Each structure stands twice: as C-alpha cells, then as structure tokens.
Amino acid sequence: MKLNDFVVTDAIIPVLQASTRDEAIAEMVDALIDAKAIQKNLRDEVIKLVLDREKHGSTGFGKGVAVPHVKHDKIKKVTAAIAVSQDGVDFNALDREPVYCLFLLASPKDKPDEHLQAMENLFNSLQNEKFRKFLRQSDTKEAVIDLLNEADAGQLAR
C-alpha cells in the first residue's frame, strides 16, 4: 500500500490553523469531511473517538510527528489527512517536543489489515529524516503531494 492509496489530496492542510491538539484533530476531520472522505454526520463521533484514543496514549511519537487514528464501522475505506503546523502543536508527544507534521488516519473497523498496512507505510516514511524535514518545510498542497509521490517511488534516500 502506497501513501497515495490512502492520503486524500483534498484533505492536505499545508498551513494548519489549530494551535492545540484537539483543534488540530477537529481541523483534520473537517478536511476529510470537506473532501467527502468521511460523512459529515460522523464528525463529532469521529473526533470523540480520536480524542478517546489519545487519552489511552499519545500518538505523538516524537521527532515532531503525530499519527492520530480511528476505526469506525461507517468509514468505507482507509483515508488520511495530512497537516503541517508552522508553530507546532503540543500533542503530549513521547519526547515532549511540539508536533509539526500530523497524519490523521481513519479506517473501516472491518478492515484491520488495511489499517495496519497504512500505519506501517506511514511509520516507514516518518522514520526517514528527509521525509520529515521536507514535509515540515512544505507550505503548499502541491509540495506535500510531490513529497508523497517521491516517497511512494522510493526516491528519498535515508
């Protein structure tokens, strides 16, 4: 599974407006709704589920990255929004540093293998220092899309 298989290009936020974790999650869910990847009537429930997941352990994994995620039975396919924060968001990350690059992954409950494949692909990309650096510097949707294409093509040497 490639990044472009599940990242919704219309849900890429190159300049995140939110300044808190909860606002960032809501802004990213709204981006997925605006891109028609998630039904509008699921908004509050999806946000609540993501925040409940955060209470069990932060998805801020360190190195300026967070991957909040949710599984829901009314989500039809694995989808993701990407956001880049210029100022950083306190995500209660493991390294206690602000988060600048966020991926919100939303998956169908009945497709756990696809969810795991998407998570594995995200983590492999996010382990790459060049990927993280270029993503953080991306300030347009087109720059993020170019980076995703390069990552999918294996063009980012570690």
C-alpha positions as CSV (number, residue, x, y, z in Angstrom):
1,M,0.0,0.0,0.0
2,K,1.4,3.4,-1.0
3,L,0.8,6.7,0.6
4,N,-1.2,7.9,-2.4
5,D,-3.5,4.9,-1.9
6,F,-5.0,6.4,1.2
7,V,-3.9,10.0,1.6
8,V,-6.8,12.3,0.4
9,T,-5.1,15.1,-1.5
10,D,-8.1,17.4,-0.9
11,A,-7.5,16.8,2.9
12,I,-3.9,18.1,2.9
13,I,-3.6,21.1,5.1
14,P,-0.2,22.8,4.4
15,V,-0.7,25.5,7.0
16,L,-2.6,24.2,10.0
17,Q,-4.6,26.9,11.8
18,A,-5.1,25.0,15.0
19,S,-2.8,25.6,18.0
20,T,-4.0,22.8,20.3
21,R,-4.2,19.0,19.8
22,D,-8.0,18.9,20.0
23,E,-8.3,21.8,17.5
24,A,-5.8,20.1,15.1
25,I,-7.8,16.8,15.2
26,A,-11.1,18.7,14.5
27,E,-9.5,20.7,11.7
28,M,-8.2,17.5,10.1
29,V,-11.5,15.6,10.5
30,D,-13.2,18.7,8.9
31,A,-10.7,18.4,6.0
32,L,-11.7,14.8,5.4
33,I,-15.4,15.7,5.5
34,D,-14.9,18.6,3.1
35,A,-13.0,16.2,0.8
36,K,-16.0,13.8,1.0
37,A,-13.9,11.1,2.5
38,I,-15.9,11.0,5.7
39,Q,-19.6,11.6,6.1
40,K,-20.5,14.9,7.7
41,N,-22.9,13.3,10.2
42,L,-19.9,11.3,11.7
43,R,-17.9,14.5,12.6
44,D,-18.5,14.7,16.3
45,E,-18.3,10.9,16.8
46,V,-15.0,10.6,14.9
47,I,-13.5,13.5,16.8
48,K,-14.6,11.9,20.1
49,L,-13.1,8.5,19.1
50,V,-9.8,10.1,18.1
51,L,-9.6,12.1,21.4
52,D,-10.5,9.0,23.4
53,R,-7.7,7.1,21.7
54,E,-5.3,10.0,22.7
55,K,-6.3,9.6,26.3
56,H,-5.0,6.0,26.3
57,G,-1.6,7.1,25.0
58,S,-0.4,9.9,22.8
59,T,0.0,9.3,19.1
60,G,2.7,12.0,19.2
61,F,5.6,9.6,18.6
62,G,8.4,12.1,18.8
63,K,10.6,13.8,16.1
64,G,7.8,16.4,15.5
65,V,5.3,13.8,14.3
66,A,1.8,12.6,15.4
67,V,-0.4,10.0,13.8
68,P,-3.8,10.2,15.5
69,H,-6.0,7.4,14.2
70,V,-9.5,5.9,14.4
71,K,-11.5,2.9,13.2
72,H,-15.2,3.3,12.6
73,D,-17.8,1.0,11.1
74,K,-19.3,3.7,8.9
75,I,-16.0,4.7,7.3
76,K,-15.8,2.8,3.9
77,K,-12.1,2.9,3.1
78,V,-8.8,3.8,4.7
79,T,-8.2,7.5,4.4
80,A,-5.8,10.0,5.8
81,A,-5.5,13.8,6.1
82,I,-2.1,15.5,6.4
83,A,-1.4,18.8,8.3
84,V,1.7,20.8,8.7
85,S,1.9,23.2,11.6
86,Q,4.3,26.1,11.4
87,D,4.3,26.8,15.1
88,G,4.0,23.3,16.4
89,V,1.2,21.7,18.5
90,D,1.5,20.3,22.0
91,F,0.5,16.7,21.4
92,N,1.8,15.3,24.6
93,A,4.4,13.6,22.5
94,L,6.7,10.9,23.9
95,D,9.8,13.2,23.5
96,R,7.8,16.2,25.0
97,E,8.5,18.2,21.8
98,P,5.9,20.0,19.7
99,V,4.4,18.3,16.7
100,Y,4.8,19.9,13.3
101,C,3.6,17.0,11.0
102,L,0.3,15.3,11.5
103,F,-1.3,12.4,9.8
104,L,-4.9,11.6,10.8
105,L,-5.8,8.0,9.7
106,A,-9.4,6.9,9.5
107,S,-10.1,3.3,8.7
108,P,-13.1,0.9,8.5
109,K,-13.5,-1.3,11.6
110,D,-13.8,-4.4,9.4
111,K,-10.5,-3.9,7.6
112,P,-7.8,-4.1,10.3
113,D,-5.2,-5.4,7.8
114,E,-5.6,-2.4,5.6
115,H,-5.3,-0.1,8.7
116,L,-2.1,-1.9,9.7
117,Q,-0.7,-1.6,6.2
118,A,-1.4,2.1,6.1
119,M,0.2,2.6,9.5
120,E,3.2,0.6,8.5
121,N,3.7,2.7,5.4
122,L,3.3,5.9,7.4
123,F,5.8,4.8,10.0
124,N,8.3,3.7,7.4
125,S,8.1,7.2,5.7
126,L,8.1,9.0,9.0
127,Q,11.3,7.2,10.1
128,N,13.0,8.8,7.2
129,E,14.6,12.1,8.3
130,K,14.5,13.6,4.8
131,F,10.8,12.8,4.6
132,R,10.1,14.5,7.9
133,K,12.3,17.5,7.1
134,F,10.8,18.1,3.6
135,L,7.2,17.6,4.9
136,R,7.8,20.2,7.7
137,Q,9.1,22.6,5.1
138,S,6.2,22.1,2.7
139,D,3.9,25.1,2.7
140,T,1.7,24.2,-0.3
141,K,-0.5,21.3,-1.1
142,E,1.5,20.7,-4.2
143,A,4.7,20.4,-2.3
144,V,3.2,17.8,0.0
145,I,1.8,15.8,-3.0
146,D,5.3,15.9,-4.6
147,L,6.8,14.6,-1.5
148,L,4.3,11.8,-1.2
149,N,5.0,10.8,-4.9
150,E,8.7,10.8,-4.2
151,A,8.2,8.6,-1.1
152,D,6.0,6.2,-3.0
153,A,8.6,5.9,-5.7
154,G,11.4,5.3,-3.2
155,Q,13.2,8.4,-4.2
156,L,14.0,9.6,-0.7
157,A,17.3,8.1,0.3
158,R,17.8,7.9,4.1
